[in-house]
Amino acid sequence: MKKNILFLVLLTNIFAACEKDDFCVKNPVTSKLIIDFYDNTNRETLKKVQGFSVIAEGKTDSLFTNQSFNSISIPLNSLTTETSYIFKKNTTGGATANNNMATFSIVYDTEEAFVSRSCGYKIIFKNVAFSTDTNSWITAFTPSTIINLDDQSAAHVQIFH
């Protein structure tokens, strides 16, 4: 009987000493930039970009190729203070000669923030500023700056075309 009680006490102590498994449930931890595309003539209406491709500047692989979107989510490079993307749209037949290009640049400061043991650190993008080349299919965007890019619950930038 004493052995059974000793065994139960030992078993209880073993299970009480175990820690709960940590799983990162905040995925993705580092926020991506969310962009909504709007009609330039009716600025309240979302407008799909036809034949849309997104290529990070200096890369050859595209994030999206010849798709139709009215909203996208793109990552920022946490190892630098600037990320540029080439936004390409093609509304006529898919021929390369019909491509309209726009370079969309994002400049920011980075800050690490501890999330949890399981998730580790995340990057908060601060003082984020946007710009585009002057002769592009992007007619305007708003806002031109944001203080923190730290969540993914709503669009960060609206691009008008």
Secondary structure as UniProt FT lines:
FT   HELIX           2..17
FT   STRAND          33..38
FT   TURN            43..44
FT   STRAND          49..56
FT   TURN            57..58
FT   STRAND          62..69
FT   STRAND          71..74
FT   TURN            78..79
FT   STRAND          82..89
FT   TURN            93..94
FT   HELIX           96..98
FT   STRAND          100..116
FT   TURN            117..119
FT   STRAND          120..132
FT   STRAND          140..142
FT   STRAND          145..149
FT   STRAND          157..160
//
